Amino acid sequence: MLKDITLGQYFPGNTLAHRLDPRTKLTVTVLYIVALFSAHSVYAYAALILTLLVSVRVSRVGAKALLRGLKPVLFIIAFTAILNLFYTPGVELVHFWIFRITVEGVRTAVTMMARITLLIMGTFLLTYTTSPIHLTDGLESLLGPLKKLRLPVHELAMMMSIALRFIPTLIEETDKIMSAQKARGADFESGSIFQRAKALVPLLVPLFVSAFRRADELATAMECRCYHGGDGRTKLHELHYAARDYLVLLYYLALAVGIMILD
């Protein structure tokens, strides 16, 4: 299960999706989410699914990587669908014991499943095609106007990118610690819920120690390189919009506005 968590991973490439400006990818991700939560009809969801399929095809990341990333959240998707299926009022279809399935409940359950799935796959595609450095630069540039309010924009962008960067590292560290504890006789899968929670203590303690040690090493390395925040910093590669960025932005803007107005 841990190996199925792919959030924060970056797949290097030279596709159109990889070459897009990080600000463009961040903006179109927000527009995609807005369009997704504004969609209600089958045609709107068909347009969103088609857009995602084209984006996956262009990025050449592969559908398997996106589907693998859905495994850890399948329980949440199923739980949300069940709640909407049985507890949405409307025209009754089936009634047994204390459960009641309605036409609106079926529609809402399918809609929520599709919405959560498309949301996760769309946001994962952003991290798959954008390196942490480019994400930092894009976030800092987009949040630049907030500097006038004396907000630490550079530091916030740096913290977010570091958090994304170290998710795969912590997952790998967790898998190693779990394998080592299992070799010593630890059992994480059997017993009651309280016994399983108690069995996680030998896993969590070394994981927290390792995380704090990595954080301290990272802070030391940044200090040795004279890092002192965003004041006066320059960039080796300046961000510039290209014609492809404007075309992609125009398409996603039209998609979001069209769904909000017509749907």
C-alpha positions as CSV (number, residue, x, y, z in Angstrom):
1,M,0.0,0.0,0.0
2,L,2.8,2.4,0.8
3,K,4.4,1.9,-2.6
4,D,1.1,3.0,-4.2
5,I,1.3,6.5,-2.7
6,T,2.8,8.5,-5.6
7,L,2.0,12.1,-4.4
8,G,5.1,14.2,-4.7
9,Q,6.9,12.0,-7.2
10,Y,8.3,13.6,-10.4
11,F,8.6,11.7,-13.7
12,P,11.3,13.5,-15.8
13,G,10.4,14.0,-19.5
14,N,10.5,16.4,-22.4
15,T,6.8,16.4,-23.4
16,L,4.6,19.4,-23.9
17,A,3.2,19.0,-20.4
18,H,6.8,19.0,-18.9
19,R,7.8,22.1,-21.0
20,L,4.8,24.2,-19.9
21,D,5.6,27.1,-17.5
22,P,4.9,26.0,-13.9
23,R,2.7,29.0,-13.4
24,T,0.6,27.8,-16.3
25,K,0.2,24.3,-14.8
26,L,-0.7,25.6,-11.4
27,T,-3.3,28.0,-12.9
28,V,-4.9,25.4,-15.1
29,T,-5.0,22.9,-12.2
30,V,-7.0,25.5,-10.2
31,L,-9.2,26.2,-13.2
32,Y,-9.8,22.4,-13.7
33,I,-10.8,22.1,-10.0
34,V,-13.2,25.0,-10.3
35,A,-14.7,23.4,-13.5
36,L,-14.9,20.1,-11.7
37,F,-16.9,21.4,-8.7
38,S,-19.1,23.4,-11.0
39,A,-20.0,20.5,-13.2
40,H,-23.4,18.8,-12.9
41,S,-24.4,17.3,-16.3
42,V,-23.0,14.3,-18.1
43,Y,-21.7,16.5,-20.9
44,A,-19.6,18.6,-18.4
45,Y,-18.1,15.5,-16.9
46,A,-17.4,14.0,-20.3
47,A,-15.5,17.2,-21.3
48,L,-13.5,17.0,-18.1
49,I,-12.7,13.3,-18.5
50,L,-11.7,13.9,-22.1
51,T,-9.5,16.8,-21.0
52,L,-7.8,14.7,-18.4
53,L,-7.2,11.8,-20.9
54,V,-5.6,14.2,-23.4
55,S,-3.4,15.6,-20.7
56,V,-2.3,12.1,-19.6
57,R,-1.6,11.2,-23.2
58,V,0.4,14.4,-23.8
59,S,2.4,14.0,-20.6
60,R,3.2,10.3,-21.3
61,V,3.1,9.6,-17.6
62,G,0.9,6.6,-18.1
63,A,-2.6,5.8,-16.8
64,K,-1.1,3.1,-14.5
65,A,0.8,5.6,-12.4
66,L,-2.4,7.6,-11.9
67,L,-4.5,4.6,-11.1
68,R,-1.9,3.3,-8.7
69,G,-2.0,6.6,-6.9
70,L,-5.8,6.1,-6.3
71,K,-5.4,2.9,-4.3
72,P,-4.7,4.6,-0.9
73,V,-7.8,6.7,-1.2
74,L,-10.2,4.0,-2.5
75,F,-11.7,3.6,1.0
76,I,-12.4,7.3,1.2
77,I,-14.0,7.3,-2.3
78,A,-16.2,4.2,-1.4
79,F,-17.2,5.6,2.0
80,T,-18.2,8.9,0.5
81,A,-20.2,7.1,-2.2
82,I,-22.0,4.9,0.3
83,L,-22.9,7.9,2.5
84,N,-24.4,9.8,-0.4
85,L,-26.1,6.6,-1.7
86,F,-28.1,5.9,1.5
87,Y,-28.6,9.3,3.0
88,T,-29.7,11.5,0.1
89,P,-33.4,12.2,0.1
90,G,-35.5,11.9,-3.0
91,V,-37.5,9.4,-5.1
92,E,-37.2,6.0,-3.4
93,L,-35.9,3.1,-5.4
94,V,-35.1,0.4,-2.8
95,H,-35.9,0.3,0.9
96,F,-34.5,-2.3,3.3
97,W,-34.2,-2.1,7.1
98,I,-32.9,1.4,7.9
99,F,-31.4,2.0,4.5
100,R,-33.1,3.7,1.6
101,I,-31.7,4.2,-1.9
102,T,-33.1,7.0,-4.0
103,V,-32.6,8.2,-7.6
104,E,-30.9,11.3,-6.3
105,G,-28.7,9.2,-4.0
106,V,-27.5,7.1,-6.9
107,R,-26.8,10.2,-9.0
108,T,-25.0,11.9,-6.2
109,A,-22.9,8.8,-5.3
110,V,-21.7,8.4,-8.9
111,T,-21.1,12.2,-9.2
112,M,-19.0,12.3,-6.0
113,M,-16.9,9.2,-7.0
114,A,-16.2,10.8,-10.4
115,R,-15.4,14.2,-8.8
116,I,-13.0,12.8,-6.2
117,T,-11.3,10.5,-8.7
118,L,-10.8,13.3,-11.3
119,L,-9.6,15.7,-8.6
120,I,-6.9,13.4,-7.4
121,M,-5.8,12.3,-10.8
122,G,-5.6,15.9,-12.0
123,T,-3.6,17.2,-9.1
124,F,-1.3,14.1,-9.2
125,L,-0.6,14.9,-12.9
126,L,0.7,18.4,-11.8
127,T,3.4,16.9,-9.5
128,Y,4.2,14.1,-12.0
129,T,5.2,16.7,-14.7
130,T,6.7,19.5,-12.5
131,S,9.9,19.3,-10.5
132,P,9.9,20.7,-7.0
133,I,12.2,23.5,-8.0
134,H,9.9,24.6,-10.7
135,L,6.9,24.3,-8.4
136,T,8.6,26.6,-5.9
137,D,9.4,29.2,-8.6
138,G,5.8,29.0,-10.0
139,L,4.2,29.3,-6.6
140,E,6.5,32.2,-5.6
141,S,5.7,34.0,-8.8
142,L,1.9,33.6,-8.6
143,L,1.9,34.6,-4.9
144,G,4.2,37.6,-5.6
145,P,1.5,40.3,-5.1
146,L,1.1,39.1,-1.5
147,K,4.6,40.3,-0.8
148,K,3.1,43.8,-0.6
149,L,1.3,42.6,2.5
150,R,4.6,41.5,4.0
151,L,3.8,37.8,3.8
152,P,6.8,35.5,3.5
153,V,5.9,34.2,0.0
154,H,9.2,32.7,-0.8
155,E,9.4,30.8,2.5
156,L,5.8,29.5,2.1
157,A,6.5,28.3,-1.5
158,M,9.8,26.7,-0.3
159,M,8.0,24.9,2.6
160,M,5.3,23.5,0.3
161,S,7.8,22.2,-2.3
162,I,10.0,20.7,0.4
163,A,7.0,18.9,1.9
164,L,6.1,17.5,-1.5
165,R,9.6,16.5,-2.2
166,F,10.0,14.5,1.0
167,I,6.7,12.6,0.8
168,P,8.3,9.8,-1.3
169,T,11.4,9.8,0.9
170,L,9.3,9.4,4.1
171,I,7.2,6.7,2.4
172,E,10.4,4.8,1.5
173,E,11.7,5.2,5.0
174,T,8.4,3.9,6.5
175,D,8.6,0.9,4.3
176,K,12.1,0.1,5.4
177,I,11.3,0.5,9.1
178,M,8.2,-1.6,8.7
179,S,10.2,-4.4,7.1
180,A,12.8,-4.2,9.8
181,Q,10.1,-4.4,12.6
182,K,8.4,-7.3,10.8
183,A,11.7,-9.2,10.8
184,R,11.9,-8.7,14.6
185,G,8.4,-10.2,15.0
186,A,6.2,-7.2,14.8
187,D,2.6,-7.7,13.6
188,F,0.8,-4.8,12.0
189,E,-2.1,-6.6,10.3
190,S,-3.8,-8.9,12.9
191,G,-5.6,-8.1,16.1
192,S,-8.2,-5.5,17.1
193,I,-8.0,-1.9,16.1
194,F,-6.4,-1.0,19.5
195,Q,-3.8,-3.8,19.1
196,R,-2.9,-2.5,15.6
197,A,-2.6,1.1,16.9
198,K,-0.3,-0.2,19.7
199,A,1.8,-2.1,17.2
200,L,2.4,1.1,15.3
201,V,4.4,2.6,18.2
202,P,7.6,0.8,17.2
203,L,7.1,2.2,13.7
204,L,6.2,5.8,14.5
205,V,9.0,6.5,17.0
206,P,11.9,5.7,14.6
207,L,10.0,7.4,11.7
208,F,9.7,10.7,13.7
209,V,13.3,10.5,14.7
210,S,14.4,9.9,11.1
211,A,12.1,12.8,9.9
212,F,13.6,15.2,12.5
213,R,17.1,14.1,11.6
214,R,16.5,14.7,7.9
215,A,15.0,18.2,8.7
216,D,18.0,19.1,10.8
217,E,20.4,17.9,8.1
218,L,18.5,19.9,5.5
219,A,18.6,23.0,7.6
220,T,22.3,22.6,8.1
221,A,22.9,22.1,4.4
222,M,20.9,25.3,3.6
223,E,22.8,27.3,6.2
224,C,26.1,26.1,4.8
225,R,25.0,27.4,1.3
226,C,24.2,30.8,2.9
227,Y,20.5,30.5,2.4
228,H,18.7,33.4,4.1
229,G,15.2,33.5,2.6
230,G,13.9,35.2,-0.5
231,D,15.4,38.7,-0.1
232,G,17.8,39.6,-2.9
233,R,17.7,36.1,-4.4
234,T,18.1,35.7,-8.1
235,K,17.2,32.7,-10.4
236,L,19.3,30.8,-12.8
237,H,16.4,30.2,-15.1
238,E,13.8,33.0,-15.3
239,L,10.2,32.0,-16.0
240,H,8.7,33.2,-19.4
241,Y,5.4,32.4,-20.9
242,A,5.4,30.9,-24.4
243,A,2.7,30.7,-27.0
244,R,1.8,27.2,-25.8
245,D,1.2,28.5,-22.3
246,Y,-1.3,31.1,-23.5
247,L,-3.2,28.5,-25.6
248,V,-3.4,26.1,-22.7
249,L,-4.6,28.8,-20.4
250,L,-7.2,30.0,-22.9
251,Y,-8.6,26.5,-23.3
252,Y,-8.9,25.8,-19.5
253,L,-10.3,29.2,-18.9
254,A,-12.9,28.6,-21.6
255,L,-13.6,25.2,-20.1
256,A,-14.2,26.5,-16.6
257,V,-16.2,29.5,-17.7
258,G,-18.3,27.4,-20.1
259,I,-19.2,24.8,-17.5
260,M,-20.0,27.5,-14.9
261,I,-22.3,29.4,-17.2
262,L,-23.9,26.6,-19.3
263,D,-24.1,23.7,-16.9
